[in-house]
């Protein structure tokens, strides 16, 4: 038994979970008129988090907070913001929160502010046609993968209505060259700027696509002297970028202490700043910083990322609900689940704790999802009546940017109706009454009733945004990041390394050599050997 599962607070939660196994949300609301107020939280005037339809009571939250305190969470929060080397396997701090802090006198802040000033000037030059004197840059193409793609891509999609006129942003990440071809099709090399985003500047997918983009640029008529104005790099390895052909003034700096999945707040966010303007990018950072301040200073009982995280621990470790779905109802947030999925599963998808011991408890949930209004016409059937219980986050802006009031109201109606249906279901008596009112005969009612009965009690968190703004988006993303950090503390994990990701990269490099070598020197098993042969022979 691990140190975690021996804790009195853990044992207390195990006993409590047995009492809570048959919790009925209808009865909970009926017996406690203050349940909604007790289990919902407003963040300034911008975000609202409703946890009242999770399978918890107020005493459950108290017991979960006791666990957080026994895991020394406050100390870990202080260490994160103090810049301690809490990434112990790589002997690094985790400095992503420093990227969104206001300027101060620390050395880290000076480095961050230097890059922000460089980003601001670069954006101003692009928007005022000063970067290239004879042509206006209209197409920004980001070449990167993982954290170098999903953060900026998601934010660019979400804030698209705020785009600077005449600027479009595309992303190339996949090694399949159809991604490259699709993005480059119809582009004018003279008005296109490529951003090569790679912390190591050696990521196979990114460097391969960057080379092909440079070849395309030359084939279209671009000269070597033009590369310095059409290719920039964002990296922690500037010497490699220089060697690749990027000019020194076109290199933006990253730091080893910033993990890819946490890097949207850094120069990796440059595509966002170009698309929506640097002032809006700053508001995005400010929104995240406000959530940092809330996280650092609020008591755990009123601390939104802490409450969110501990409810996740409750679902995963005590109710055995290890599926977490993300359902934004805003179309502009349609790919939020991809961003959260990487942050959560790459950070906490681990079974070895900080002492190098295998855990005897579950860790990261399986994160998945889709845009809600479309998903409810496909796999919501499983949510309502399937055999797997799934926890869901449902997210919506209460004021849309498009101005179509009818669309807005119907979207809100669908959002709220699904939350109500999943939470409270419909029993056989209610189903029978509704069918009788519809004129269905008794024999048919008796036959259909089992199919039209819904058990409800599906755990849901509702998240409302006052509107989809840069500031609110920054706060929302930061909330999820901080939730992941809290859970890593509870589970005694290092959320800032990713050795599972590195293993596949290492093997891919050796197999790449084998694909051009009939001796297949590196192959260790018969199955892998035969798969390579299938490719080499170009025959199935």
Secondary structure by P-SEA (a helix, b strand, c coil): cccccccaaaaaaaaaaaaaccccaaaaaaacccccccccccccccbbbbcccccccaaaaaaaaaaaaaaaaaaaaaaaaaccccccccccccccccccccccccaaaaaaaaaaaaaaaaaaaaaaccccccccccbbbbbbcccccaaaaaaaaaacccccccbbbbbbccccaaaaaaaacccccccbbbbbcccccccaaaaaaaaaaaaaaaaaccccccccccbbbbcccaaaaaaaccccccbbbbbcccccccccccccaaaaaaaccaaaaaaaaaaaaaaaaaaacccccccaaaaaaaaaaaacccccccbbbbbbccccccaaaaaaaaaaaaaccccccccccccccccccccccccccccccccccccccccbbbbbbbbbbccccccaaaaaaaaaaaaaaaaaaaaccccaaaaaaaaaaacccaaaaaaaccccccccccbbbbbbbccccaaaaaaaaaaaaaaaaaaaaaacccccccaaaaaaaaaaaaaaaaaacccccccccaaaaaaaaaaaaccc
